[in-house]
């Protein structure tokens, strides 16, 4: 029980440091909601470190691709209801095809449209925020007493692990 409590405290402290630094380095924009998906990413990076969805390919690819889709949709079409749906569906399909699924990044198209983000946000907020989280996760897992896995476990691990999406089975 003490070991579990220590592990939870270690994870919580690491996630707090990572998220706090991400907010500092992105200079907490006027619309802090733009960083909301980073909260979900800390769960993967610190609590589910070995999951394919937590590895750099999914973390960076998922966030950057889905944010880019949301920004482009807003810049081209505005913030009508259909734009939110279009951007989200486009992001889902793109992340599945590229095997860069990182569930918290699924919120990015909606966040980018709601925040009326522009392309500079992709670098100033998304890339820097995700980069800080990943760097702290690397350092934190390296410092973890009695660690089993460090982060990243596998740099280019595809997420999902296979192309068997949803209920379809591979017929090959």
N, C-alpha and C positions, 0 to 999 in steps of 0.2 A: 504494500500500500504506500509506503514511504517513497519507494522507487517511482511509482506512478505519479505521485504528487510532485516529486522533484522534476520528473520529465515534463509534466504539464506546466510547471513554473518556468522551466527552461524554454519551452516552446513559446509560452506567453511573453516572456521577456524578449526573446529574439524577434518575435513578430512585432512587438511594440517598438523595438529599436528600428527595425526595417521600415515599418509604416511611418513612424515619426520622421526618419531621415528622408523617406520618399516625399513626404509633405514639405519638409524644409527645402529640399533640393528643387522641387517643382514650384517653390514659392507660393504655395497654397493660393491658387487662382481665385478670382472673384466668385466663381461658381465652383465651390469645392466638390460638388456632386460629380464633376468630371473625373474625379479620382476614386469614385465609389467601387469600381471593379477591382481596384488594387487590394481592397479589404478581403475579397474572396480569394485573391491570389495568395495572400499570406497564409490562408488555411492550407492550401496545397503545398506551398514551399516549406512551411514549418511543421504542419501536422501530417501531410501525406507526401513526404519528401520523395519517396520511391515511385510514386505513381507516374505513368507515362504523361499524363496531363500536366504534371509539375515540371517536366524537363524543359530545358531551354528552347527546343524547337517549338513546343506547344505554347510555352509561356510568351516568348517574344513573337512568334508567328501569329498566335491567336490574338494577342492584344493589338499588334500593329495592323494586321489584316482587317480585323473587325472594326477597329477605330477608323482606319482609312475608308472603309466602305461607308460607315456612318457619316464621316465628314464629307465625302464625295456626294452622297445622297442629299445631304442638307444643302451643300453648295449648289448642286444642280437643280434640285426640286423644292427646296424649302422644308417646312416642317409639318406638312399635311399628314393626316393619319395614315394614308396609304404609303407615304414615304417611310415611316417607321417600320411598317410591315415589310415593305420591299427590301429595306436595308437589312433587317433582321434575317429574313429568309435568304437573302444573298450571302450574308455572313455565314449562316449555318451551312449552306451548300459549299461555300468556298473553304471553310475550315475542314469539313469532312473530306473534300476532294484533296486538299493539300496535306491532310492528316496532321493538322496543327490545332486540334481541339483543346481548348483550355476553358472549361465552363465559365469562370468569372468573366472572361473576355466576351462572352456572348451578350453581356449587357452593354458593351461599348457602342454598337450602332445607335441604340436608344439614347444613351448618355450623350454621345456626340451631337445628335440631332437636337435633343432637349437643351443642351448647352450652347447651341448655335456655334459649334467649334469650327475653326478654320484649319488649314493644313499645318500651320506652325504648331498647333497643339499636339500633333502627332509626334513631334520631336521634343518640344519643350515640356510636355507633360507625360505623354504615354511612354515614350522611349526612356526618358530619364527616370520616371517612376518605376517602371518595370526593371530597368537596369539596376537601380539602387536595391530593389527587393532581391533580385538575383544575386547581387554581390554580397549583401548581408547574409543571405541564405547559405552561400558558399562558405563564408567566414564562420558563420554560426555553427554549421554542421561540422566543420573542421575542429572547432573548439569544444564540441559536445563530449562530455565525459562518457567513456564506454560506448562510443558511437558504433553503430552497426553499418550504417550507410552514410556517405557524405553526399553533398549536393554539388553538382548534378550526378545522378547515378549513371546516366547515359546522355551525352550531349544532344544527339540527333534522334532520340527515340520517337518514333511516330505515335501520334495520338489521334484516333484510337489505334490500338495495336494491330487491328486488321481492318479490312475494308468491308467487313460484315456489319453494315449499319442496321440499326433498328431490328426489324423482324426478318429481314432477308438473310438467307444463308448462301454461302458461296457454292454455286453449282459446278464449279470447275474441279 
